[in-house]
Amino acid sequence: MNATEPTPPSAPDNTSGDLPSSANTPQPKTPAKQPHNPLHGVTLEAIVVALADYFGWDELGRQIPIRCFQSDPSVGSSLKFLRKTPWAREKVESLYLFMLRDQKRNAQE
């Protein structure tokens, strides 16, 4: 290099502690296993299909009076509505849990 040329700036040194090192960065926790949660790992589609098989669309529409279960019901239209509507999804999940308890109770008899 010529003495008259300016020296290029050097890369920033990470030893000053300005930037967190990977050793100091908290690692994301792996999702906890939920062995006692009957909804863990069950898709919304599987829930809707199981409810429709167990109750039938007519009874499902009476249990949870929403249009996607009452008027021309299908799994696809139900999923589209339930994914956008948290209160309806909670009702469906609650009915699914009731169905699981009912099936378990019937199996023990």
C-alpha positions in Angstrom: 0.0 0.0 0.0 1.2 3.5 -0.8 1.7 5.8 2.2 -0.6 8.4 0.5 -3.6 6.1 0.3 -6.0 6.0 3.2 -6.3 2.8 5.0 -9.6 1.0 4.6 -11.7 0.8 7.8 -11.4 -2.5 9.5 -14.3 -4.8 10.4 -15.9 -4.1 13.7 -14.4 -6.1 16.5 -17.0 -8.0 18.6 -14.7 -8.3 21.6 -15.9 -5.0 23.0 -19.2 -6.5 24.1 -21.3 -4.1 22.0 -23.0 -7.0 20.1 -24.3 -10.1 21.9 -22.3 -13.2 21.2 -24.1 -16.4 20.4 -23.2 -17.8 23.9 -25.1 -14.9 25.6 -28.1 -15.1 23.3 -31.0 -17.0 24.8 -31.9 -20.0 22.8 -35.6 -20.6 21.9 -37.2 -23.2 24.1 -38.4 -26.3 22.5 -42.2 -26.7 22.8 -43.1 -28.6 26.0 -44.8 -31.9 25.6 -48.4 -31.9 26.8 -49.2 -35.5 27.5 -52.4 -34.7 29.4 -53.8 -32.2 26.9 -56.2 -34.1 24.6 -56.1 -31.2 22.0 -52.3 -31.3 21.7 -51.3 -32.5 18.2 -54.9 -32.7 16.9 -55.6 -30.6 13.9 -58.7 -28.5 13.6 -59.7 -30.5 10.6 -59.5 -33.7 12.5 -61.7 -32.2 15.2 -64.3 -31.1 12.8 -64.3 -34.5 11.0 -64.6 -36.4 14.3 -67.5 -34.2 15.4 -69.3 -34.5 12.1 -68.9 -38.3 12.3 -69.9 -38.6 15.9 -72.9 -36.1 15.9 -73.7 -35.7 12.2 -74.0 -32.2 10.7 -77.6 -31.7 11.8 -76.9 -32.3 15.5 -73.6 -30.4 15.2 -75.6 -27.4 13.9 -78.0 -27.7 16.9 -75.2 -28.1 19.4 -73.2 -25.1 18.0 -75.7 -22.9 16.1 -73.4 -21.4 13.4 -74.2 -21.2 9.8 -71.2 -23.2 8.5 -72.7 -26.2 10.4 -76.3 -25.5 9.5 -76.4 -24.3 5.9 -74.7 -26.5 3.3 -72.1 -27.8 5.8 -68.7 -29.0 4.7 -65.4 -29.5 6.4 -63.7 -26.8 4.2 -66.3 -24.1 4.9 -66.2 -24.9 8.6 -62.4 -24.7 8.8 -62.4 -21.4 7.0 -64.9 -19.9 9.5 -63.4 -21.5 12.6 -59.9 -20.3 11.8 -61.1 -16.7 11.6 -63.5 -16.9 14.6 -61.9 -17.6 18.0 -65.1 -17.9 20.0 -66.5 -20.5 17.6 -63.3 -22.4 17.6 -63.4 -22.5 21.4 -67.0 -23.9 21.3 -65.9 -26.6 18.8 -62.9 -27.6 20.9 -65.1 -27.7 24.0 -67.7 -30.0 22.2 -64.8 -32.2 21.0 -63.6 -32.6 24.6 -67.1 -33.5 25.6 -67.3 -36.0 22.8 -64.0 -37.6 24.0 -65.3 -37.9 27.6 -68.5 -39.4 26.3 -66.7 -41.9 24.2 -64.5 -42.9 27.1 -67.5 -43.2 29.4 -69.3 -45.4 26.9 -66.3 -47.6 26.4 -66.1 -48.3 30.2 -69.7 -49.5 30.4 
